[in-house]
């Protein structure tokens, strides 16, 4: 390269760029892959031990049911934490840590029986994928959708006359006696009649979930080589499980400082819940503006502040430009609300159209990622249909998997009453959002991604109006409410991370695919069983969590659409286009200017409920990381990583123990992570 008439070598150019990055503490040179951390084992050592697929898959399958029950009990019954509302599930990490510690003991007593690093990570992937399906925005919503309508139909709401006749019977439970046992308790789940009644719709939904798993995994197989090998995605969240299976951090004193701080905070707060006389440290979310006696203060909306140790530790390990963008754009959204209140724009019912802007931002990220990979995708499709030397048969086969999976999803929806064109539009938008979420996780390791009530159903209704869509489409929108209500426990990012782990560990892709698809099936079955077990034992309608309202949301929304059809909102598609435009503009700036400090992923996720409670931890992490990089350098940053791991594991370990204690004692215990 030549600059000012002088030749500049690549080494000199890289040194110049790194100096600028280090000075400003903004960009991403500090996003060092896990294998570069000083406490990481060299590659030759990490892959010691023979990978034996059958026992790894068997252990993963054995751990999935208790993890599904733990997730759902924790989120629905005692609310002892909300594991699947964050990208990194504390239940999965805790399970991996326990298995790894047990494996360390096994190495001492029976070395030839010990599990290899690759086997442990395979188990982690299976548990994470299955927990996603069992979690807060998947099967925890599906079972109420399957059962709410007929149980709560009454002469007052007139659902039996104008709502229930449109519901596809093969997807729901209609036996009111069986439903009464689930919602009110008092009957046995394990009677033949009850099991057979639930089995028919359950089998339909399990088949749908498997088709969705095949489709998403196929898309991941197609996109991962491009994202990893050409675009160099770093998968920041994988640093945690990869460090856990090595256990090298236990030899670093800084790790124990971080672990001790987080553990002591959670122990103190846990004893405070059991005995209010014990003092506590308020690290969980609490309202910053409890009094709102003016128009401006009211315009702020929900304004929490929190100091989650694990989020601060995790944030320190994420790219600085993403951290900066998270808290800056969080305040941009607040300023939009304030300006709307001052200028009178809030007369528009949805202003400032946050959901529509965020939807457009997520799609913008997916569109940009697809556009950047357009030549690669064209070549993959060409080789899949016409053959060619040098192609990856697995990736080419994934093209057919994605097409057949998508065809299956559309057929399922059309069989339920959706029109073909709307079904194509619906799943195209849904999978576009899924690709956007997955890309965010792979590139920046976003700690949470909600997109609450901003799925393709909401966007189609607001853009076209409920009258234009018709009752069949609207009914199926409500049946699919369980997968579009929010995107926090989305399984596709975990499947991509599983494929990336398999690539790093040099595993056969067929073994990794088997692990992921087995986890999808086992997660669907375990999640459905766990929900029914909890309902018939506790009475689902009596739970104090949000669970009982999931079905009510779906059916009340459908009732509103059918009884009071809404017109199209012309500003909704404009807001979506604006959100996509801002994202594409920010992405263009990033590709042209190395110094550009703001990342569009921060814009996309910062409007969510999750970022409302994470903006302060992200701000603290950004300040700490910027200071370390600017004044102490990259070596000090690397040495601080074990301290961050200590914050994460300290809170995950003690928080998990409080959650398990609550399950055993059947009482409320401290929840370190919740809304």
Secondary structure, 3 states (H helix, E strand, C coil): CEECCEECCHHHHHHHHHHHHHHHCCCCCCCCCHHHCCCCCCHHHHCCCCCCHHHHHHHHHHHHHHHHHHHHHHHHHCCCCCHHHCCCCHHHHHHHHHHHHHHHHHHHHCHHHCCCHHHHHHHHHHHHHHHHHHCCCCHHHHHHHHHHHHHHCCCCCCHHHHCHHHCCHHHCCCCHHHHHHHHHCCCCCCCHHHHHHHHHHHHHHHHHHHHHHHHHHHHHHHHHHHHHHHCCCCCCCHHHHHHHHHCHHHHCHHHHHHHHHHHHHHHHHHHHHHCCCCCCCCCCCEECCCCCCCHHHHHCCCCEECCCHHHHHHHHCCCHHHHHHHHHHHHHHHHHHHHHHHHCHHHCCCCCCHHHHHHHHHHHHHHHHHHHCHHHHHHHHHHHHHCCCCCCHHHHHHHHHHHHHHHHHHHHHHHHCCCHHHHHHHHHHHHHHHHHHHHHHHHHCCCCCCCCCCCHHHHHHHHHCHHHHCHHHHHHHHHCHHHHCCCCCCHHHHHHHHHHHHHHCCCCHHHHHHHHHHHHHHHHHHHHHHHHHHHHHHCHHHCCCCHHHHHHHHHHHHHHHHHCCCCCCHHHHHHHHHHHHHHHHHHHHHHHCCCCCCCHHHHHHCCCHHHHHHHHHHHHHHHHHHHHHHHCCHHHHHHHHHHHHHHHHHHHHHHHHHHHHHHHHCCCCCCCCCC
